[in-house]
């Protein structure tokens, strides 16, 4: 059933009081009519409506409700939560079993073309409530059969790239395509990410719906509303979509899961797409609940169980690199080929994604040199190389947008820029009555590799998107049109649903005929430039006496087109004449019976034709030079004309100004003196500015010196000072760590008492020593950082916090008044006799859990001194670690900086809540 038919059915069934679902993919139960039952490892939606009333004598007519999205039906979706007290219509009782279905056959086929072959068990549906309407459902198998429209995996990838390119008008500057690894099963996944406008809850539901498209512009590529579903299901069995958007001063982020694996393994007979939304306008993400909290939690549970992210925290971390707006699509459980290997190859080239079957097809047999050269051309490479295919996918180059494939931008390429003897041919198609007349320009020429590589065909684009690459319109086996390549944009015909071909309409048939005519006309007028004899070349078609074989290289059939290289004629004639009679002059008889013709006459005629061709080419070059000279003279004449017009305009303005300035003329002495004074003043100003341009100087301001400096050992070095606005008053303060385990806040704007430095005034200080036991060992600061953990609010000053890490790995956090907020000691997490090597502190206003204020991340690397403070048992264990380190050092690029130090690569990372200091996650790696 086509989308237009579904749309007609939908509008015909609309009636007041009917609650129609958005689409077959985004059906949600009514919050007032369903409850959640999680018993026996099943999530079942059960009805809470009263019992069904008895049947009436006259049953209402059954009307099919088509779950198809529409502009009117989607207005306001996701805008505000639904009121639970509002009276709703009766809903159908439905049960969604989420436990795997047991079957003797393997339901999960990893090959795309076999994924739809699985058994479907019998399904029963409960009777409808009174007044409930029937509706057509979509079986999960439709997702697979719908995706089979893409015969080529790169065509599916191009669909997703089109969606990102359509977001350019929403501010998108890039789309990233890359391979990532799924932590659950260490399998590869395909990532698509852009920084476009993103999708709010309403738009992401429309994206997951069938047949919906809001792209009505003439510049957008998408139009059918089916590309996302077909392309993602063609590449993998499952896809998760994460999007963040801002609309009407409200920031939202949404997650949607379209899982073919979930639908098959749980035995669903209807397509179910769990989705959750968050409001991120405030300091943290608030769930957007349209029904009940149980419904929202059930959707979240399905997403966590069947997506690559097993926890809500990991799921929320996926939004960190999206930014304020954008979309991230992760396609996992990628399809395998018939040999059980991934259809997409990520290992052949680290900067490319290749089709494994196409890339290996040429290597199975031994190819000659000609075939190798042909496979090196871009017309063949686009079959298996995604980077080459994307390079010619769009006709016009993007200005502020880039396609990044596996970390490297794709360089766009237009083959029309490298054609030999290129021409531009205009064509006006006949669109019918009432249609606006359009002009199609076709750039045609010989490939730069021709005649060594006989590649030919037309690259036909639609709305800047390549639809048919290297479309050969000439007959197979004919050398006519060899090496001729054309490029055109045909926006007047409609592409097929997979955008790899055009609809077979009358316009398409007329276009094909027109391209054949353009190819023939170009070949007739330009093939001689590449060494081919034109079809209208009128030479004497000769043949020998009946006893003599026909000449090689000459056509024996009168009236047929001869498309042979001209350079081969003399050699072929010589071969035909050397028939055992050296030096003899055979007589040839013309086919028209005009009389015998000698071979010498044919050679002289051939030479004469070559001479005339050379003369014409020379005249053509002379005419081109004459035209270039005339164009140059014309350009110079236009420049002189512009100068004269500007001079006349200036003189005209001066004549208008002179009467207003009185009798004072430019020739008067007073005017000349004034002009001279202004000129001298301007010259002096220019000279002075040039002499002092770029000069700067330093003056003494203030100084803060410690008695224990300079330091004697590198390990005693303190962290550098921090210059920041700690309390948000608009003035900068300087935070300094002292050798006696203190943090001081200095005022950098001290008054100058006399010439030279003045002592900086200490505004506040805090000690890092323990409160009860004042022991200074290990309490020296080794790293510190300041930052904001609170979200910015209108009219409120942003006050920062200070995080300090000491030598004994105590992490302390102070507020803007140097009041300690929290402290943690991490010394027990590191091996004995270690010292810090690197420490990094990150302070941000992002949160991991509700109620937190910001996030503090502390990471560091420790090194071990193997021969200091070790007992014999520790030395034995350390010797084994040193040996293992030497074995691994052969493959390491960096050598240890100190021969006596063994780098155990002990890394540790800790994340704390900004204000409370609660540990949210940690990670250690040795």
C-alpha positions, 0 to 999 in steps of 0.5 A: 500500500503506497503512502498516498493511499494510506494518507487518503484512508487516514483522512477518510476515517477522521471523525470527532471523538476518535483517538488515532495513534501517530503512526504504526510505530509510535503507539502509546497506551492511554494513561488513564486506561492501562496499568503496568504488571511486571510479574513473572518477568513480563511487562504487560499493559492491562486495561483498567476500564470497566467491563464491556457492556452487552452487545447491542442488536445493531453492531456498528460498522467496522472501520479500519483505522490506519496508523499513519502520521499527519500534520494535523494529527501531530500538532502539539505532540510532545508539547505538554504532558497529558492530564491524567484526570482528563476523560479519555476514550476507551482503549483496546486491551493489549499485552506486550510480552517482552520475554524471548520466545522459544522456538526450534528454529533460530529466529535471529539470522544475521544475514540481511537477505535471510532476516525476514525468514522466521516463523510467526506464531498464532496471535489472538486479539481480545474483543473490542470495546463498544465503539472501538474501531478496528485499525490496520497494524504493521507486522515487524516483517514489514521493516525487513521487506521495506528495507529490501528496496535498498539493494546496495548498502551505500545507497542506505548510507546516502539516505542518512547523509541526505538527512544531515545535508537537509539540516544545513538550513538549520545551522548544521556544519558537519556530519560524522560517519564512523565505526564504534565498538559496542561494549556489551559484545565487542561488536562494531556499530555504525555512527552518524552524528550531525550538529543540525537543529535536532528533533524535539519529541514531536519530530522524533515521533514523526521520524519513526513513523511511516510515510511522514515527511515535513520536507516541502522545500525545493532544495531538500533531498528527502520527500517520501518519509521512508528513508530513515526506516529503510536505510537503518534496517538495511544496514543493521538489525537495530538502531537507537536515535538520540537527539537534542533540540531547542524550540520555543525557549524549551530544550529537550532531548529524546531517545528512540529505539527501533529494534528488529531484534527486540520485535523478533525475539519477543514474538511481537505481531505489531511494530513497537518503538519505545521512546523517552523524552527529557526536559533539559531547560533547567539544571538537570534532565527532567523526564517528560511524562505524557501518560503515567510514570509506569509507562515512562519507566517501561519504555526506559526498561526496554531501551536499556535491555535491548540497546548497547547501553545497559544503564541510564547513566551510560545512556545519558552520557551519549548526549555529552558530545552532541552539544546544544542541538544535534542528532546521533544515530547508532546502528548496531547488530550490523548484517553479515554476508553469506559467508558469515562476515560483516557486510561492511569492512572497517579494516581494509582502510582506517579512513574508509568504509568498504563493501567487502564483497565488491572489494574482493570481487576483483582480487579473485581472478588474475587481471591484466593491466587494462583491467587493473587500470579500469578498476583504479578509476573512480567509476569502479571505486565507488562500488566498494569505497564509501569515501570515493562514493561520497566524494561525487555524491553531491554536485555542488561543493558545500561552503560551510559544511563537511562530511567527516568519514572516520575522522577525515573530511571527504574532499568533494570531487566534480568529474566535470572539472577534469573533462577534455574538450568539454562543452555545455549543451542546453536542453528544455524538456517538455513538461506538459501543460501549465508546468514552468519551463526549465532549462537543463545544462549538460556538461559533456566531454572526454575523460582525462584518462581516455583513451587509456581507460574507456570509461563513459556514461552520464552522472545524473543528479537530482536536487544536487544528489547523485541518482545514476552514476555513469549511466551508459545510454549508448548501445553495448559493444559499440565504440561510439561514445567511448570515453565521453562523460556527461554531468547534468542535474535533472530536477524535473523527474522524480527519483525512485524510493531508494534514490538509485534510479528514476521512475520510468515515466514519459519524461525519463524516456524522453530524457534518455532519448535526448541524452543519446542525441547529445552523445551522438552529436558530440561524438561526431564533432569531437571524436577526431580530437581523440584519434577516431574517425568521425561517422560522416567521414566520406572516403572511398570504400574499396575492395580488391579483386575477387582473388584478393582479400579485403583490406584490413581496417577498411569497411567492406559494407557501404553505408555503415559507419566506420568508427576506427582510429585514423592512425591505423589506416596506413598500417592496415593498408600496408598489411593488406598490400603485403600479400607476397608481392613486394613492390608491386602496385595492386589495382583496387576496384571501387564499389560504385564501378567508377573504375580502378583506383591505385593504392598510391591514390588512396595514400595521397588522398589520406595525406591530403585529408590530414594536411587539411585537418592540420590547417583547420586546427591551426586556423582554429588556434589562431581564431582562439588567440584573436578572440582572447586578444579582443576580449582583453582589449574589451576588458581594458576599454571597459575599465577606461570607460569606468574610470572616465565615468567616475572622473566625470561624476566627481567633476560634476559633484565638485561643480555642485559644491563650489557655489555653496562654498562661496567665492573661495576656489581651489586655486585661491591661496587660502585654500592651498594653505589649508590643504597643505596644512591638512596634508602635513598633519596627516603625514605626521600622524601616519609617520607617528603611527608607523613608528609606534605600531606594535610597541608595548611595555611592562610596568612593575605592579605587585609581587608575592614572594615566598621564603622557601623559593627557589625550590631545590627538587623538582618534586617540590614544585607547586602548581601554577597560580590561577587568575580567575573571578572566584566570587563573581564580582567582576574582579580577578583574583589570584589563587596561589599555593604555598610550600606550607600547605596553604592556599592564598587569595591575592588582590592583583590591583594593589596600589603603587606606593612608589616606583617598583613592585609593591607587595600583593595584599592577601584577601584570604587564605586556607590551610590544607592541614588536617583539622585535628592532627596538624601534620604537614607531610603529604599535604602540599598542593600538587594540582588545583583548578577553579570552575563553575558547578552551578547552571547559569541563571538570569540575574545571578552571579556565577560563583566558582569552587576551588578543587585542590589535590595534595601529594597524599592524594587528598581531593578537597573542594572549597567554595568561593569563600575558601570554606571546605565543602568536602574532602576525599583521600584516595591514597589507598587506591594506589600502590605503595611507594608511588608518587604522582606523575600527572594530575588533571582536574575538570570542573563543569556544570554537567550533572550525572544524577538528579539533584547534583550541582555540577561535576568534578572529575579528577584523573591522575597517573602514578609512578613507582620507585622500585628500590625505595622503601621495599621489603624483599617480597615487594622487590621480588614482585617488582622484578617480575613487573620490570621484566614484563615492562621490558617485554612490552617496551619493544612495541612502545613508542616512548621510553621512560624518562628516568631509568630508575623509574618504572612506569606502571601506567597506573591511571585512575579517574574519579567523578564527584558531585560538585557540591556534595562530593558524592562519588558518582563513578571511578575507573582504574587501569594498571 
